Amino acid sequence: MQTFFVEIKCALGRTYDVANALAQAEIASEIYSIAGRYDILAKFYVGPDVDIGRFIGENLHGLEGIVDTRTIITFKAF
């Protein structure tokens, strides 16, 4: 299992719309609102054979209201 996080920057006033769309898609294990340069932090788990870049492109970049993303790939949990 691969674990990664995506920070999501939303268009002004669209954070809740994006968070709801992400929740309805049932692809993120956890979704948080955050402060700073990005508006949402989402945690994902995918199988070892999944291409993370393709997963993000196909599942996140098509959601209306997303302006930018930043992906954080993890290696090990302590």
mmCIF file of the N, C-alpha and C atoms, coordinates in Angstrom:
data_MODEL
# 
_entry.id   MODEL 
# 
loop_
_atom_site.group_PDB 
_atom_site.id 
_atom_site.type_symbol 
_atom_site.label_atom_id 
_atom_site.label_alt_id 
_atom_site.label_comp_id 
_atom_site.label_asym_id 
_atom_site.label_entity_id 
_atom_site.label_seq_id 
_atom_site.pdbx_PDB_ins_code 
_atom_site.Cartn_x 
_atom_site.Cartn_y 
_atom_site.Cartn_z 
_atom_site.occupancy 
_atom_site.B_iso_or_equiv 
_atom_site.pdbx_formal_charge 
_atom_site.auth_seq_id 
_atom_site.auth_comp_id 
_atom_site.auth_asym_id 
_atom_site.auth_atom_id 
_atom_site.pdbx_PDB_model_num 
ATOM 1   N N  . MET A 1 1  ? 0.840   -1.182 0.000   1.00 0.00 ? 1  MET A N  1 
ATOM 2   C CA . MET A 1 1  ? 0.000   0.000  0.000   1.00 0.00 ? 1  MET A CA 1 
ATOM 3   C C  . MET A 1 1  ? 0.885   1.245  0.000   1.00 0.00 ? 1  MET A C  1 
ATOM 4   N N  . GLN A 1 2  ? 0.584   2.191  -0.856  1.00 0.00 ? 2  GLN A N  1 
ATOM 5   C CA . GLN A 1 2  ? 1.288   3.469  -0.903  1.00 0.00 ? 2  GLN A CA 1 
ATOM 6   C C  . GLN A 1 2  ? 0.415   4.524  -0.222  1.00 0.00 ? 2  GLN A C  1 
ATOM 7   N N  . THR A 1 3  ? 1.052   5.345  0.593   1.00 0.00 ? 3  THR A N  1 
ATOM 8   C CA . THR A 1 3  ? 0.353   6.436  1.258   1.00 0.00 ? 3  THR A CA 1 
ATOM 9   C C  . THR A 1 3  ? 0.909   7.751  0.746   1.00 0.00 ? 3  THR A C  1 
ATOM 10  N N  . PHE A 1 4  ? 0.024   8.678  0.430   1.00 0.00 ? 4  PHE A N  1 
ATOM 11  C CA . PHE A 1 4  ? 0.470   10.009 0.039   1.00 0.00 ? 4  PHE A CA 1 
ATOM 12  C C  . PHE A 1 4  ? -0.580  11.034 0.438   1.00 0.00 ? 4  PHE A C  1 
ATOM 13  N N  . PHE A 1 5  ? -0.126  12.272 0.527   1.00 0.00 ? 5  PHE A N  1 
ATOM 14  C CA . PHE A 1 5  ? -0.987  13.391 0.887   1.00 0.00 ? 5  PHE A CA 1 
ATOM 15  C C  . PHE A 1 5  ? -1.007  14.365 -0.280  1.00 0.00 ? 5  PHE A C  1 
ATOM 16  N N  . VAL A 1 6  ? -2.125  15.049 -0.454  1.00 0.00 ? 6  VAL A N  1 
ATOM 17  C CA . VAL A 1 6  ? -2.212  16.087 -1.468  1.00 0.00 ? 6  VAL A CA 1 
ATOM 18  C C  . VAL A 1 6  ? -2.745  17.351 -0.811  1.00 0.00 ? 6  VAL A C  1 
ATOM 19  N N  . GLU A 1 7  ? -1.972  18.429 -0.940  1.00 0.00 ? 7  GLU A N  1 
ATOM 20  C CA . GLU A 1 7  ? -2.447  19.737 -0.531  1.00 0.00 ? 7  GLU A CA 1 
ATOM 21  C C  . GLU A 1 7  ? -3.177  20.324 -1.734  1.00 0.00 ? 7  GLU A C  1 
ATOM 22  N N  . ILE A 1 8  ? -4.354  20.870 -1.485  1.00 0.00 ? 8  ILE A N  1 
ATOM 23  C CA . ILE A 1 8  ? -5.203  21.352 -2.570  1.00 0.00 ? 8  ILE A CA 1 
ATOM 24  C C  . ILE A 1 8  ? -5.513  22.830 -2.371  1.00 0.00 ? 8  ILE A C  1 
ATOM 25  N N  . LYS A 1 9  ? -5.230  23.630 -3.376  1.00 0.00 ? 9  LYS A N  1 
ATOM 26  C CA . LYS A 1 9  ? -5.599  25.047 -3.379  1.00 0.00 ? 9  LYS A CA 1 
ATOM 27  C C  . LYS A 1 9  ? -6.892  25.167 -4.164  1.00 0.00 ? 9  LYS A C  1 
ATOM 28  N N  . CYS A 1 10 ? -7.881  25.816 -3.553  1.00 0.00 ? 10 CYS A N  1 
ATOM 29  C CA . CYS A 1 10 ? -9.197  25.944 -4.166  1.00 0.00 ? 10 CYS A CA 1 
ATOM 30  C C  . CYS A 1 10 ? -9.428  27.364 -4.669  1.00 0.00 ? 10 CYS A C  1 
ATOM 31  N N  . ALA A 1 11 ? -10.297 27.490 -5.646  1.00 0.00 ? 11 ALA A N  1 
ATOM 32  C CA . ALA A 1 11 ? -10.739 28.812 -6.082  1.00 0.00 ? 11 ALA A CA 1 
ATOM 33  C C  . ALA A 1 11 ? -11.440 29.469 -4.894  1.00 0.00 ? 11 ALA A C  1 
ATOM 34  N N  . LEU A 1 12 ? -11.412 30.788 -4.851  1.00 0.00 ? 12 LEU A N  1 
ATOM 35  C CA . LEU A 1 12 ? -12.027 31.513 -3.740  1.00 0.00 ? 12 LEU A CA 1 
ATOM 36  C C  . LEU A 1 12 ? -13.483 31.096 -3.558  1.00 0.00 ? 12 LEU A C  1 
ATOM 37  N N  . GLY A 1 13 ? -13.812 30.768 -2.317  1.00 0.00 ? 13 GLY A N  1 
ATOM 38  C CA . GLY A 1 13 ? -15.174 30.389 -1.977  1.00 0.00 ? 13 GLY A CA 1 
ATOM 39  C C  . GLY A 1 13 ? -15.579 28.984 -2.363  1.00 0.00 ? 13 GLY A C  1 
ATOM 40  N N  . ARG A 1 14 ? -14.640 28.169 -2.830  1.00 0.00 ? 14 ARG A N  1 
ATOM 41  C CA . ARG A 1 14 ? -14.969 26.820 -3.310  1.00 0.00 ? 14 ARG A CA 1 
ATOM 42  C C  . ARG A 1 14 ? -14.452 25.696 -2.425  1.00 0.00 ? 14 ARG A C  1 
ATOM 43  N N  . THR A 1 15 ? -13.846 26.010 -1.285  1.00 0.00 ? 15 THR A N  1 
ATOM 44  C CA . THR A 1 15 ? -13.230 24.979 -0.446  1.00 0.00 ? 15 THR A CA 1 
ATOM 45  C C  . THR A 1 15 ? -14.226 23.904 -0.027  1.00 0.00 ? 15 THR A C  1 
ATOM 46  N N  . TYR A 1 16 ? -15.391 24.312 0.438   1.00 0.00 ? 16 TYR A N  1 
ATOM 47  C CA . TYR A 1 16 ? -16.377 23.323 0.888   1.00 0.00 ? 16 TYR A CA 1 
ATOM 48  C C  . TYR A 1 16 ? -16.919 22.505 -0.280  1.00 0.00 ? 16 TYR A C  1 
ATOM 49  N N  . ASP A 1 17 ? -17.084 23.124 -1.441  1.00 0.00 ? 17 ASP A N  1 
ATOM 50  C CA . ASP A 1 17 ? -17.533 22.393 -2.631  1.00 0.00 ? 17 ASP A CA 1 
ATOM 51  C C  . ASP A 1 17 ? -16.519 21.319 -3.015  1.00 0.00 ? 17 ASP A C  1 
ATOM 52  N N  . VAL A 1 18 ? -15.241 21.689 -2.999  1.00 0.00 ? 18 VAL A N  1 
ATOM 53  C CA . VAL A 1 18 ? -14.181 20.742 -3.357  1.00 0.00 ? 18 VAL A CA 1 
ATOM 54  C C  . VAL A 1 18 ? -14.109 19.620 -2.323  1.00 0.00 ? 18 VAL A C  1 
ATOM 55  N N  . ALA A 1 19 ? -14.156 19.969 -1.044  1.00 0.00 ? 19 ALA A N  1 
ATOM 56  C CA . ALA A 1 19 ? -14.105 18.954 0.016   1.00 0.00 ? 19 ALA A CA 1 
ATOM 57  C C  . ALA A 1 19 ? -15.283 17.990 -0.099  1.00 0.00 ? 19 ALA A C  1 
ATOM 58  N N  . ASN A 1 20 ? -16.468 18.512 -0.382  1.00 0.00 ? 20 ASN A N  1 
ATOM 59  C CA . ASN A 1 20 ? -17.641 17.647 -0.541  1.00 0.00 ? 20 ASN A CA 1 
ATOM 60  C C  . ASN A 1 20 ? -17.515 16.740 -1.756  1.00 0.00 ? 20 ASN A C  1 
ATOM 61  N N  . ALA A 1 21 ? -17.017 17.272 -2.866  1.00 0.00 ? 21 ALA A N  1 
ATOM 62  C CA . ALA A 1 21 ? -16.826 16.465 -4.070  1.00 0.00 ? 21 ALA A CA 1 
ATOM 63  C C  . ALA A 1 21 ? -15.807 15.355 -3.819  1.00 0.00 ? 21 ALA A C  1 
ATOM 64  N N  . LEU A 1 22 ? -14.762 15.690 -3.096  1.00 0.00 ? 22 LEU A N  1 
ATOM 65  C CA . LEU A 1 22 ? -13.730 14.704 -2.762  1.00 0.00 ? 22 LEU A CA 1 
ATOM 66  C C  . LEU A 1 22 ? -14.310 13.611 -1.866  1.00 0.00 ? 22 LEU A C  1 
ATOM 67  N N  . ALA A 1 23 ? -15.121 14.008 -0.890  1.00 0.00 ? 23 ALA A N  1 
ATOM 68  C CA . ALA A 1 23 ? -15.747 13.033 0.010   1.00 0.00 ? 23 ALA A CA 1 
ATOM 69  C C  . ALA A 1 23 ? -16.724 12.130 -0.750  1.00 0.00 ? 23 ALA A C  1 
ATOM 70  N N  . GLN A 1 24 ? -17.490 12.700 -1.653  1.00 0.00 ? 24 GLN A N  1 
ATOM 71  C CA . GLN A 1 24 ? -18.454 11.916 -2.431  1.00 0.00 ? 24 GLN A CA 1 
ATOM 72  C C  . GLN A 1 24 ? -17.770 10.939 -3.375  1.00 0.00 ? 24 GLN A C  1 
ATOM 73  N N  . ALA A 1 25 ? -16.582 11.295 -3.840  1.00 0.00 ? 25 ALA A N  1 
ATOM 74  C CA . ALA A 1 25 ? -15.829 10.400 -4.733  1.00 0.00 ? 25 ALA A CA 1 
ATOM 75  C C  . ALA A 1 25 ? -15.292 9.187  -3.979  1.00 0.00 ? 25 ALA A C  1 
ATOM 76  N N  . GLU A 1 26 ? -15.217 9.292  -2.650  1.00 0.00 ? 26 GLU A N  1 
ATOM 77  C CA . GLU A 1 26 ? -14.738 8.198  -1.786  1.00 0.00 ? 26 GLU A CA 1 
ATOM 78  C C  . GLU A 1 26 ? -13.372 7.668  -2.198  1.00 0.00 ? 26 GLU A C  1 
ATOM 79  N N  . ILE A 1 27 ? -12.455 8.580  -2.497  1.00 0.00 ? 27 ILE A N  1 
ATOM 80  C CA . ILE A 1 27 ? -11.099 8.163  -2.877  1.00 0.00 ? 27 ILE A CA 1 
ATOM 81  C C  . ILE A 1 27 ? -10.066 8.560  -1.829  1.00 0.00 ? 27 ILE A C  1 
ATOM 82  N N  . ALA A 1 28 ? -10.416 9.506  -0.953  1.00 0.00 ? 28 ALA A N  1 
ATOM 83  C CA . ALA A 1 28 ? -9.495  9.950  0.101   1.00 0.00 ? 28 ALA A CA 1 
ATOM 84  C C  . ALA A 1 28 ? -9.893  9.301  1.407   1.00 0.00 ? 28 ALA A C  1 
ATOM 85  N N  . SER A 1 29 ? -8.901  8.912  2.205   1.00 0.00 ? 29 SER A N  1 
ATOM 86  C CA . SER A 1 29 ? -9.214  8.314  3.499   1.00 0.00 ? 29 SER A CA 1 
ATOM 87  C C  . SER A 1 29 ? -9.499  9.378  4.553   1.00 0.00 ? 29 SER A C  1 
ATOM 88  N N  . GLU A 1 30 ? -8.874  10.556 4.406   1.00 0.00 ? 30 GLU A N  1 
ATOM 89  C CA . GLU A 1 30 ? -9.093  11.660 5.334   1.00 0.00 ? 30 GLU A CA 1 
ATOM 90  C C  . GLU A 1 30 ? -9.005  12.973 4.563   1.00 0.00 ? 30 GLU A C  1 
ATOM 91  N N  . ILE A 1 31 ? -9.833  13.935 4.955   1.00 0.00 ? 31 ILE A N  1 
ATOM 92  C CA . ILE A 1 31 ? -9.864  15.248 4.302   1.00 0.00 ? 31 ILE A CA 1 
ATOM 93  C C  . ILE A 1 31 ? -9.917  16.304 5.401   1.00 0.00 ? 31 ILE A C  1 
ATOM 94  N N  . TYR A 1 32 ? -8.978  17.238 5.367   1.00 0.00 ? 32 TYR A N  1 
ATOM 95  C CA . TYR A 1 32 ? -8.896  18.291 6.382   1.00 0.00 ? 32 TYR A CA 1 
ATOM 96  C C  . TYR A 1 32 ? -8.875  19.658 5.730   1.00 0.00 ? 32 TYR A C  1 
ATOM 97  N N  . SER A 1 33 ? -9.498  20.644 6.383   1.00 0.00 ? 33 SER A N  1 
ATOM 98  C CA . SER A 1 33 ? -9.280  22.037 5.980   1.00 0.00 ? 33 SER A CA 1 
ATOM 99  C C  . SER A 1 33 ? -8.017  22.490 6.697   1.00 0.00 ? 33 SER A C  1 
ATOM 100 N N  . ILE A 1 34 ? -7.198  23.281 6.015   1.00 0.00 ? 34 ILE A N  1 
ATOM 101 C CA . ILE A 1 34 ? -5.935  23.728 6.591   1.00 0.00 ? 34 ILE A CA 1 
ATOM 102 C C  . ILE A 1 34 ? -5.748  25.218 6.305   1.00 0.00 ? 34 ILE A C  1 
ATOM 103 N N  . ALA A 1 35 ? -4.820  25.824 7.010   1.00 0.00 ? 35 ALA A N  1 
ATOM 104 C CA . ALA A 1 35 ? -4.478  27.233 6.809   1.00 0.00 ? 35 ALA A CA 1 
ATOM 105 C C  . ALA A 1 35 ? -3.134  27.307 6.103   1.00 0.00 ? 35 ALA A C  1 
ATOM 106 N N  . GLY A 1 36 ? -2.928  28.369 5.371   1.00 0.00 ? 36 GLY A N  1 
ATOM 107 C CA . GLY A 1 36 ? -1.659  28.564 4.674   1.00 0.00 ? 36 GLY A CA 1 
ATOM 108 C C  . GLY A 1 36 ? -1.868  28.707 3.191   1.00 0.00 ? 36 GLY A C  1 
ATOM 109 N N  . ARG A 1 37 ? -0.910  28.263 2.411   1.00 0.00 ? 37 ARG A N  1 
ATOM 110 C CA . ARG A 1 37 ? -0.970  28.413 0.954   1.00 0.00 ? 37 ARG A CA 1 
ATOM 111 C C  . ARG A 1 37 ? -2.026  27.521 0.311   1.00 0.00 ? 37 ARG A C  1 
ATOM 112 N N  . TYR A 1 38 ? -2.391  26.444 0.984   1.00 0.00 ? 38 TYR A N  1 
ATOM 113 C CA . TYR A 1 38 ? -3.382  25.509 0.466   1.00 0.00 ? 38 TYR A CA 1 
ATOM 114 C C  . TYR A 1 38 ? -4.571  25.468 1.410   1.00 0.00 ? 38 TYR A C  1 
ATOM 115 N N  . ASP A 1 39 ? -5.699  24.989 0.895   1.00 0.00 ? 39 ASP A N  1 
ATOM 116 C CA . ASP A 1 39 ? -6.951  25.018 1.648   1.00 0.00 ? 39 ASP A CA 1 
ATOM 117 C C  . ASP A 1 39 ? -7.360  23.664 2.216   1.00 0.00 ? 39 ASP A C  1 
ATOM 118 N N  . ILE A 1 40 ? -6.957  22.595 1.555   1.00 0.00 ? 40 ILE A N  1 
ATOM 119 C CA . ILE A 1 40 ? -7.354  21.244 1.942   1.00 0.00 ? 40 ILE A CA 1 
ATOM 120 C C  . ILE A 1 40 ? -6.124  20.341 1.952   1.00 0.00 ? 40 ILE A C  1 
ATOM 121 N N  . LEU A 1 41 ? -6.089  19.429 2.928   1.00 0.00 ? 41 LEU A N  1 
ATOM 122 C CA . LEU A 1 41 ? -5.089  18.364 2.959   1.00 0.00 ? 41 LEU A CA 1 
ATOM 123 C C  . LEU A 1 41 ? -5.850  17.051 2.917   1.00 0.00 ? 41 LEU A C  1 
ATOM 124 N N  . ALA A 1 42 ? -5.558  16.232 1.917   1.00 0.00 ? 42 ALA A N  1 
ATOM 125 C CA . ALA A 1 42 ? -6.228  14.944 1.769   1.00 0.00 ? 42 ALA A CA 1 
ATOM 126 C C  . ALA A 1 42 ? -5.198  13.819 1.823   1.00 0.00 ? 42 ALA A C  1 
ATOM 127 N N  . LYS A 1 43 ? -5.568  12.744 2.510   1.00 0.00 ? 43 LYS A N  1 
ATOM 128 C CA . LYS A 1 43 ? -4.696  11.571 2.644   1.00 0.00 ? 43 LYS A CA 1 
ATOM 129 C C  . LYS A 1 43 ? -5.262  10.444 1.788   1.00 0.00 ? 43 LYS A C  1 
ATOM 130 N N  . PHE A 1 44 ? -4.379  9.793  1.042   1.00 0.00 ? 44 PHE A N  1 
ATOM 131 C CA . PHE A 1 44 ? -4.793  8.728  0.134   1.00 0.00 ? 44 PHE A CA 1 
ATOM 132 C C  . PHE A 1 44 ? -3.980  7.462  0.381   1.00 0.00 ? 44 PHE A C  1 
ATOM 133 N N  . TYR A 1 45 ? -4.618  6.327  0.167   1.00 0.00 ? 45 TYR A N  1 
ATOM 134 C CA . TYR A 1 45 ? -3.960  5.024  0.146   1.00 0.00 ? 45 TYR A CA 1 
ATOM 135 C C  . TYR A 1 45 ? -4.281  4.387  -1.195  1.00 0.00 ? 45 TYR A C  1 
ATOM 136 N N  . VAL A 1 46 ? -3.259  3.915  -1.892  1.00 0.00 ? 46 VAL A N  1 
ATOM 137 C CA . VAL A 1 46 ? -3.460  3.206  -3.156  1.00 0.00 ? 46 VAL A CA 1 
ATOM 138 C C  . VAL A 1 46 ? -2.579  1.963  -3.161  1.00 0.00 ? 46 VAL A C  1 
ATOM 139 N N  . GLY A 1 47 ? -2.906  1.038  -4.023  1.00 0.00 ? 47 GLY A N  1 
ATOM 140 C CA . GLY A 1 47 ? -2.125  -0.185 -4.140  1.00 0.00 ? 47 GLY A CA 1 
ATOM 141 C C  . GLY A 1 47 ? -0.727  0.081  -4.666  1.00 0.00 ? 47 GLY A C  1 
ATOM 142 N N  . PRO A 1 48 ? 0.178   -0.880 -4.493  1.00 0.00 ? 48 PRO A N  1 
ATOM 143 C CA . PRO A 1 48 ? 1.573   -0.695 -4.906  1.00 0.00 ? 48 PRO A CA 1 
ATOM 144 C C  . PRO A 1 48 ? 1.755   -0.553 -6.412  1.00 0.00 ? 48 PRO A C  1 
ATOM 145 N N  . ASP A 1 49 ? 0.787   -1.014 -7.183  1.00 0.00 ? 49 ASP A N  1 
ATOM 146 C CA . ASP A 1 49 ? 0.895   -0.949 -8.639  1.00 0.00 ? 49 ASP A CA 1 
ATOM 147 C C  . ASP A 1 49 ? 0.263   0.305  -9.240  1.00 0.00 ? 49 ASP A C  1 
ATOM 148 N N  . VAL A 1 50 ? -0.291  1.179  -8.389  1.00 0.00 ? 50 VAL A N  1 
ATOM 149 C CA . VAL A 1 50 ? -0.971  2.383  -8.872  1.00 0.00 ? 50 VAL A CA 1 
ATOM 150 C C  . VAL A 1 50 ? 0.045   3.497  -9.153  1.00 0.00 ? 50 VAL A C  1 
ATOM 151 N N  . ASP A 1 51 ? -0.076  4.128  -10.303 1.00 0.00 ? 51 ASP A N  1 
ATOM 152 C CA . ASP A 1 51 ? 0.743   5.280  -10.667 1.00 0.00 ? 51 ASP A CA 1 
ATOM 153 C C  . ASP A 1 51 ? 0.121   6.506  -9.990  1.00 0.00 ? 51 ASP A C  1 
ATOM 154 N N  . ILE A 1 52 ? 0.799   7.049  -8.994  1.00 0.00 ? 52 ILE A N  1 
ATOM 155 C CA . ILE A 1 52 ? 0.253   8.152  -8.204  1.00 0.00 ? 52 ILE A CA 1 
ATOM 156 C C  . ILE A 1 52 ? -0.014  9.380  -9.077  1.00 0.00 ? 52 ILE A C  1 
ATOM 157 N N  . GLY A 1 53 ? 0.884   9.708  -9.968  1.00 0.00 ? 53 GLY A N  1 
ATOM 158 C CA . GLY A 1 53 ? 0.684   10.855 -10.848 1.00 0.00 ? 53 GLY A CA 1 
ATOM 159 C C  . GLY A 1 53 ? -0.570  10.712 -11.696 1.00 0.00 ? 53 GLY A C  1 
ATOM 160 N N  . ARG A 1 54 ? -0.768  9.549  -12.252 1.00 0.00 ? 54 ARG A N  1 
ATOM 161 C CA . ARG A 1 54 ? -1.966  9.290  -13.061 1.00 0.00 ? 54 ARG A CA 1 
ATOM 162 C C  . ARG A 1 54 ? -3.220  9.319  -12.184 1.00 0.00 ? 54 ARG A C  1 
ATOM 163 N N  . PHE A 1 55 ? -3.129  8.748  -10.987 1.00 0.00 ? 55 PHE A N  1 
ATOM 164 C CA . PHE A 1 55 ? -4.264  8.747  -10.051 1.00 0.00 ? 55 PHE A CA 1 
ATOM 165 C C  . PHE A 1 55 ? -4.718  10.176 -9.756  1.00 0.00 ? 55 PHE A C  1 
ATOM 166 N N  . ILE A 1 56 ? -3.752  11.047 -9.474  1.00 0.00 ? 56 ILE A N  1 
ATOM 167 C CA . ILE A 1 56 ? -4.071  12.450 -9.169  1.00 0.00 ? 56 ILE A CA 1 
ATOM 168 C C  . ILE A 1 56 ? -4.653  13.143 -10.398 1.00 0.00 ? 56 ILE A C  1 
ATOM 169 N N  . GLY A 1 57 ? -4.034  12.938 -11.543 1.00 0.00 ? 57 GLY A N  1 
ATOM 170 C CA . GLY A 1 57 ? -4.526  13.554 -12.769 1.00 0.00 ? 57 GLY A CA 1 
ATOM 171 C C  . GLY A 1 57 ? -5.939  13.136 -13.124 1.00 0.00 ? 57 GLY A C  1 
ATOM 172 N N  . GLU A 1 58 ? -6.244  11.867 -12.937 1.00 0.00 ? 58 GLU A N  1 
ATOM 173 C CA . GLU A 1 58 ? -7.558  11.350 -13.310 1.00 0.00 ? 58 GLU A CA 1 
ATOM 174 C C  . GLU A 1 58 ? -8.629  11.607 -12.256 1.00 0.00 ? 58 GLU A C  1 
ATOM 175 N N  . ASN A 1 59 ? -8.242  11.663 -10.986 1.00 0.00 ? 59 ASN A N  1 
ATOM 176 C CA . ASN A 1 59 ? -9.236  11.748 -9.917  1.00 0.00 ? 59 ASN A CA 1 
ATOM 177 C C  . ASN A 1 59 ? -9.358  13.108 -9.248  1.00 0.00 ? 59 ASN A C  1 
ATOM 178 N N  . LEU A 1 60 ? -8.300  13.906 -9.273  1.00 0.00 ? 60 LEU A N  1 
ATOM 179 C CA . LEU A 1 60 ? -8.347  15.198 -8.595  1.00 0.00 ? 60 LEU A CA 1 
ATOM 180 C C  . LEU A 1 60 ? -8.412  16.370 -9.555  1.00 0.00 ? 60 LEU A C  1 
ATOM 181 N N  . HIS A 1 61 ? -7.567  16.371 -10.556 1.00 0.00 ? 61 HIS A N  1 
ATOM 182 C CA . HIS A 1 61 ? -7.468  17.538 -11.422 1.00 0.00 ? 61 HIS A CA 1 
ATOM 183 C C  . HIS A 1 61 ? -8.737  17.811 -12.209 1.00 0.00 ? 61 HIS A C  1 
ATOM 184 N N  . GLY A 1 62 ? -9.634  16.866 -12.284 1.00 0.00 ? 62 GLY A N  1 
ATOM 185 C CA . GLY A 1 62 ? -10.903 17.078 -12.967 1.00 0.00 ? 62 GLY A CA 1 
ATOM 186 C C  . GLY A 1 62 ? -11.985 17.673 -12.075 1.00 0.00 ? 62 GLY A C  1 
ATOM 187 N N  . LEU A 1 63 ? -11.725 17.756 -10.768 1.00 0.00 ? 63 LEU A N  1 
ATOM 188 C CA . LEU A 1 63 ? -12.731 18.303 -9.862  1.00 0.00 ? 63 LEU A CA 1 
ATOM 189 C C  . LEU A 1 63 ? -12.804 19.818 -10.012 1.00 0.00 ? 63 LEU A C  1 
ATOM 190 N N  . GLU A 1 64 ? -14.000 20.315 -10.198 1.00 0.00 ? 64 GLU A N  1 
ATOM 191 C CA . GLU A 1 64 ? -14.199 21.754 -10.370 1.00 0.00 ? 64 GLU A CA 1 
ATOM 192 C C  . GLU A 1 64 ? -13.874 22.493 -9.083  1.00 0.00 ? 64 GLU A C  1 
ATOM 193 N N  . GLY A 1 65 ? -13.148 23.582 -9.208  1.00 0.00 ? 65 GLY A N  1 
ATOM 194 C CA . GLY A 1 65 ? -12.804 24.404 -8.051  1.00 0.00 ? 65 GLY A CA 1 
ATOM 195 C C  . GLY A 1 65 ? -11.383 24.224 -7.568  1.00 0.00 ? 65 GLY A C  1 
ATOM 196 N N  . ILE A 1 66 ? -10.661 23.227 -8.101  1.00 0.00 ? 66 ILE A N  1 
ATOM 197 C CA . ILE A 1 66 ? -9.264  23.030 -7.724  1.00 0.00 ? 66 ILE A CA 1 
ATOM 198 C C  . ILE A 1 66 ? -8.384  23.895 -8.620  1.00 0.00 ? 66 ILE A C  1 
ATOM 199 N N  . VAL A 1 67 ? -7.542  24.707 -7.989  1.00 0.00 ? 67 VAL A N  1 
ATOM 200 C CA . VAL A 1 67 ? -6.653  25.610 -8.722  1.00 0.00 ? 67 VAL A CA 1 
ATOM 201 C C  . VAL A 1 67 ? -5.246  25.036 -8.820  1.00 0.00 ? 67 VAL A C  1 
ATOM 202 N N  . ASP A 1 68 ? -4.797  24.348 -7.760  1.00 0.00 ? 68 ASP A N  1 
ATOM 203 C CA . ASP A 1 68 ? -3.426  23.846 -7.717  1.00 0.00 ? 68 ASP A CA 1 
ATOM 204 C C  . ASP A 1 68 ? -3.363  22.692 -6.716  1.00 0.00 ? 68 ASP A C  1 
ATOM 205 N N  . THR A 1 69 ? -2.391  21.809 -6.903  1.00 0.00 ? 69 THR A N  1 
ATOM 206 C CA . THR A 1 69 ? -2.157  20.727 -5.943  1.00 0.00 ? 69 THR A CA 1 
ATOM 207 C C  . THR A 1 69 ? -0.667  20.588 -5.680  1.00 0.00 ? 69 THR A C  1 
ATOM 208 N N  . ARG A 1 70 ? -0.367  20.039 -4.530  1.00 0.00 ? 70 ARG A N  1 
ATOM 209 C CA . ARG A 1 70 ? 1.021   19.714 -4.160  1.00 0.00 ? 70 ARG A CA 1 
ATOM 210 C C  . ARG A 1 70 ? 0.985   18.335 -3.522  1.00 0.00 ? 70 ARG A C  1 
ATOM 211 N N  . THR A 1 71 ? 1.717   17.401 -4.084  1.00 0.00 ? 71 THR A N  1 
ATOM 212 C CA . THR A 1 71 ? 1.695   16.018 -3.618  1.00 0.00 ? 71 THR A CA 1 
ATOM 213 C C  . THR A 1 71 ? 2.885   15.730 -2.714  1.00 0.00 ? 71 THR A C  1 
ATOM 214 N N  . ILE A 1 72 ? 2.614   15.051 -1.622  1.00 0.00 ? 72 ILE A N  1 
ATOM 215 C CA . ILE A 1 72 ? 3.658   14.638 -0.682  1.00 0.00 ? 72 ILE A CA 1 
ATOM 216 C C  . ILE A 1 72 ? 3.614   13.114 -0.621  1.00 0.00 ? 72 ILE A C  1 
ATOM 217 N N  . ILE A 1 73 ? 4.647   12.486 -1.147  1.00 0.00 ? 73 ILE A N  1 
ATOM 218 C CA . ILE A 1 73 ? 4.724   11.022 -1.140  1.00 0.00 ? 73 ILE A CA 1 
ATOM 219 C C  . ILE A 1 73 ? 5.475   10.593 0.107   1.00 0.00 ? 73 ILE A C  1 
ATOM 220 N N  . THR A 1 74 ? 4.911   9.620  0.821   1.00 0.00 ? 74 THR A N  1 
ATOM 221 C CA . THR A 1 74 ? 5.523   9.161  2.067   1.00 0.00 ? 74 THR A CA 1 
ATOM 222 C C  . THR A 1 74 ? 6.277   7.860  1.821   1.00 0.00 ? 74 THR A C  1 
ATOM 223 N N  . PHE A 1 75 ? 7.250   7.592  2.699   1.00 0.00 ? 75 PHE A N  1 
ATOM 224 C CA . PHE A 1 75 ? 8.048   6.381  2.569   1.00 0.00 ? 75 PHE A CA 1 
ATOM 225 C C  . PHE A 1 75 ? 7.803   5.393  3.706   1.00 0.00 ? 75 PHE A C  1 
ATOM 226 N N  . LYS A 1 76 ? 7.704   5.884  4.934   1.00 0.00 ? 76 LYS A N  1 
ATOM 227 C CA . LYS A 1 76 ? 7.575   4.989  6.081   1.00 0.00 ? 76 LYS A CA 1 
ATOM 228 C C  . LYS A 1 76 ? 6.857   5.719  7.201   1.00 0.00 ? 76 LYS A C  1 
ATOM 229 N N  . ALA A 1 77 ? 5.983   5.002  7.892   1.00 0.00 ? 77 ALA A N  1 
ATOM 230 C CA . ALA A 1 77 ? 5.323   5.558  9.075   1.00 0.00 ? 77 ALA A CA 1 
ATOM 231 C C  . ALA A 1 77 ? 6.067   5.094  10.316  1.00 0.00 ? 77 ALA A C  1 
ATOM 232 N N  . PHE A 1 78 ? 6.207   5.957  11.278  1.00 0.00 ? 78 PHE A N  1 
ATOM 233 C CA . PHE A 1 78 ? 6.902   5.605  12.522  1.00 0.00 ? 78 PHE A CA 1 
ATOM 234 C C  . PHE A 1 78 ? 5.920   5.552  13.665  1.00 0.00 ? 78 PHE A C  1 
# 
